[in-house]
Amino acid sequence: MFRTTGISLACWMVAAVTLHAETPFSLKRCEILPLPDHQVSFQIDGIEKTRWHFGGQYPRPFFYPLSGPSGTSLSRMGHPGAENHDHHRSVWFAHNAVAGVDFWSDNTDARVRQKHWYAYRDGDDEAVMASVCGWYDGTGKELMEQDLVAALIPLADGEHSVEFQITMRPPGGVESVELGKTNFGFLAVRVAKTLSVHFGGGRLTDSEGRQGEPEIFGKSARWMDYSGPIAVGAGPERRAVVEGITYFDHPANPRYPTCWHVRADGWMGAAFCLEEGYSIPSQTPLTLRYLLQAHRGPYDRAKAEAVHAAFAGRPGFEIAKSQQPHFQYEVRRAD
C-alpha cells in the first residue's frame, strides 16, 4: 500500500505550485477537439454543438450535427422521403457548376477534399477552425481551392451560432475559375424532419417578413429562418419544443442581400449564382461570410436583427504563418 509522509506531500504541493506558476493554465469555454476518423468536434463547456466530417468516404465534407439549445440536432442527413437527395448532408459546401463540373450531386466523380488544417484555436468567446480544401474533377484535376474558417460562438440563453468564412480561388498556375449560373451553391442546410414545413410543423420566414416557399424562393433577403418543433428527452420525458436555425448573409458579401433557394421539404441555401455566374480571377479571390444561429423558441425578428447587427460589425478572419513556437499557422480576427 502506497503511503506518503507529511514531508513528501509538502514537497509535492510545492512542486505543483511551482509548475502552475511556470505554466499558467485555465480552461477555455469554447474548444476545438480533433477526433479519430477525420472528424473535428466543436464544443462549448464540454458539450458538442457541431462536428466537421472530412473523411474520404464522402464526396465532400460537412457539419453534423448542428445541435440546438436543447441538445437535439436541428439538421439531418439526407431528405426524409427521397434517396436521390442523399447528397444533402446536414450543413455543407457545394456548387453545381465549377468550371462546368457538378460538385452538388453525388452523380459525378467530382470530389471536395480537405488538404490540411491550418489552425485550431480555443477561447472563452469563440472556438475557431481553419482548413483548406481542394475541389477536384473526376480525373483528379484541381479546379478550385477553398479556405474555410468556422467559428463556434456562445450566445445568451444557451443559444449559439456558427460563423463561416469561405474563400475560393483558382488553384496555383490557373488564371481564373468560372462559376456557372445555378440555384445550388455555396452553403446549404438540410433541417431536421420535424422542423420542415412539409414533413413536420415548421415555418420558413425571411428578413422581409415573407413566409413559405412560394413567397420566398428566388427572392433576396438578409437572412432566412427555419423554425419548428423538435423532439427532446426520452421515454416518458419525451416531448416537443420549438427551436430553429436563422441563416444570415453578411453585408460585405458580393451580391448582398443574397437570393435564396428554399424548400418546404426542409432545406435552405444562399444561392450566390442564382441570377448569373461569377468569374474568380487568381488576383481577386471570392470571400463569402455566413452565420447560422441555433435559437430557442420560434423565430424572433428583433433577436434576428440584433444577431445580424453583431455579425455585420465583427471583422472577418485572417490566416497567416505563425511566429509562435510550435504553431505553423494562426487564425485571427482582422484588425
N, C-alpha and C positions, 0 to 999 in steps of 0.2 A: 504494500500500500504506500503510495507516494505521500510524503509529508513535507511541509515547508516550515522553516523556522521563522521567527519574527524578523531576524536579520536578513534572510534571503528574500522574504516578502517585501521588506522595506527597500532592498536593492532593486527588486523587480519594478516596484512602484516608481522609484526614481528614474530607472531606465525608460519606463513607459512615458513619464512626463517629459523626459529629455527628447525622446523620439518624437512626441507630439509637438514639442516646441520647434524641432528642426524641420518637420514636415507637417505644417498645419493642414488640417483636413476638415471639410464639412460636407455633409450630404447635399446634393443638388436636388431640387424638387423635380426637375424635368430631366429625363435621361434617354440616351440612345443606347440600346443594348444589341450588339450583333449576336446572332443565333446560328446554330448549325443549319445546313441545307439551304444556304443562300437566302437568309431572312434577317430582317432588322426590326427590332421592337421599339416603338415609341411609347414612353411611359411618363405618367405624372403621379407622383407619390407612390411609386412602385406598382401602379396599375396600368396595364397596357391600354392604349387608346386606338392605336392602329399599328399595322405591321407591313413592311415592304418585302415583297416576294420577287426575287430576280433570278430564280433558278432557270437553267436551260431547258427544263421540261415544258416551259410555257413559251408561246410565240413572242410575248412581250411582258415586261414587269408590271406589277400592280400593287395597290394597297388593299389589304383585307385583314381584319375587319376595320370598319370605321365606326367605333362604338359611340353610343350616345351617353348622356349623363347617367342613365340607369345601368349602363354596362352592356346592354344588348346592342348588337351591330345594326346600324341604320343602313348599311349597304349589304348586297348579296352577291353571290357568284352565279351568273347566268340569269336568263329570262325565266320567269315562272312557268311559261307554257310553250316555249319554242326552243328546241335543242339547237336550231341553227343560229341561235344568238348566244352560244356559249363563250363567244369572244367578249361578252360583257362581264368582265372580271372586276366587280366592285368599283374601284376607282383606278383609272388607268389613262395612259397617254397613247394616242394613236392618231393616224391621219389616213384618209382614203386615197390620197394622190400625192405621193412624194416622188418627184421625178418620174411620174407616170406609173408608180408601183403602189399597190394596195397594201397598206400597213394596218388596215382596220379590221378586216375579217380574218378568219382562220382558214380561208380558202386558197391562200397563196403560200409560197415558201419564204416570203419576206419575214425578217426577224428583227426585233429590237433586243440588244444585248448590253448589259452593264459591263463596261470595260474595267472600271475600278472605282473605288470610292476615294474622294478627296479628304473628307474630314467628318468626324463625329464630334459634336460639341454639346455638353450638358450645361444646364444653368437653372437658376431659380425662375427666370422669366420665360424661357423657351429652351427647347432642345432642338438641335439642328443637324441634319444630314446633308452632305453634298456629294454627288457622284456624277459620273459621265457615262452616257450610253451611246452606242453606235446603231444606226438604222441601216440594215443590210438587205440587199435584194436576194433572190433565190440562188444566185451564183456566189454569194458571199462578198459582193462588192459593196463597200460602204457608200451610201448615198447622202447621209446626213449625220451630224454629230449633235448630241443634246446634253447640255449640262442641266442637272436637276438639283435644286435646293428645296428641301422640305423642312418646315419648322412647326413643331407642336407647341401651342401656346395655351396655357390655362386661362380660363375666364371666370367670372363670378358665378355663383350658384351651381358649381360643379360642371359648368359647360367648358368647352374647349374649342379651339379652331386649329386647322392645319393649313398653313400658308405654303404655297408653291411658287417657285420661280423657275421657269424653264427658258433656256437659251439655245436656240437652234442655229446651226451654221453648216456650210458645206464642209466636207472632210478636207484634210490637207491636200493642197495641189489642185483643188477644184475651185473654179471662179464663182459659181453660184449653184443654188438648188431651187427648183421650181415646185411650188405647192399649187395643186390644181383646185379648181372650183368644186366645192363639196360641202355637204351638211356635216360631215363626220371629221371632227378633229378640232382641238387637240385633247383637252381634258374632259373625260366623260365619267358619269356617275350612275351606276345601277343601284337603285334604292331597294331596301327590304320589301318583300312582297306585300306586307300589311300597310306599308307606307304609300304604296301606289294608289292611283285613283281607280284603275280597272280591277285589280286583284285584291285590293284592301279598302281602307277607309280614308285614304289620303287626299290631299289637296295641293294643287300647283298654283303658286302665286308669284308674280314678278314685282319688281320695284315700282312699276307704274300702276299697280293695283289690279291688273288684269288677272283673270283666273281661268284655268283649264287649258288643255292643249289647243283647241281651235282658236282661242283668243291670243295665245302666246307664241305659238310656233312661228319661227322666222322673224319675230319682232326683236327689236333691240331693247335692252334693259340693263340697268346697272347691276342687278342681281336677280337670282331665281331662288325660290324656296319650295321644297317638297316636305310637307309635314303630315303626320297622321299617327294612328295607333301603332304601338309596338309592345310585344309581349315581354313581361319581366317576371321574375320569380319562377318557382317550380312547384308541382303538386298542388295542394290546397291554397298555396300562396300565389299561384299564377294569376296574373291579371294584365289588363291593358292600360298603358299610359300613353300620353301624346308627347312625341318628340319630333325633331326634324333636322333637315340639313338646309342651310342657306348658303348658296354658291355665289361668290362675289367676283365681278370683274374689277380690275384696277384701272383708275383713271389714266395712268401713264401708258397703258397698253395701246398699241395701234388699233384703230377701228373701235375704240371705246365710245359709247357703250356697245358691247358685242351683240350680235344676233344669236338667238338661242334655238337649239334643236331639242325639243322636249316631247315626251310621250306620256299618255295616260297610263300606259302599261308599266311605267316605273323607271324612267331614266331621263337624265337631263345632261346637256353638254353645251359649252360655249362654242358656237360654230364660227370659227375665225374666218374660214374661207367660204361661207355660205353664199355670199353675193359675187365674189370674184376671187381669183387665185392671188398668189403672192410670190414674189421673187426674193430670195435671200442671197445677197452678194457676200462674198467672203469678208469684205471690209466692214460690213454692217450686219452683224448677227441679229436675229429676231429674238427679243426677250419679252416674255409674257408672264404676268403675275396673276394668280388666282388665290382665292381663300374659301375653304369650306368650314362653316361654323356648325358644330353639333350642339343643338339647343334643346332646352327643356320646354315642354308645353307647345301650344300652337304657334304659328307664325305671328310675330310681333313686329309691326312696321317700325315703331320707334326704336326698338332694340336693333333692328337691322340697319337703320340709319346711323346709329352710334358705332356699330361694328364697321360699317363701310367707311365712316369718317376716320376711325382709328387706323384701318388698313391703308387708306389713302395717304395718311400722314406719316406712315412708317417708311423709312428708307429701305431700298432693296438690299440684296446681298452681293458681296464680292468674294471671289475665290482667288487666293494668292498663295504662292510658295511661302512657307513659314520660315521665320528667323528663329523660332524657338527650338531648343533641343528636343529631339525625339518626335518632332512633328514635321511631316513632309509638306502638308498644305494647311491652310486655315481658312475658315469661312466666317465672315463678319458682316454686320450691317454697314452699308456705305455711310460715309460722313455726310 
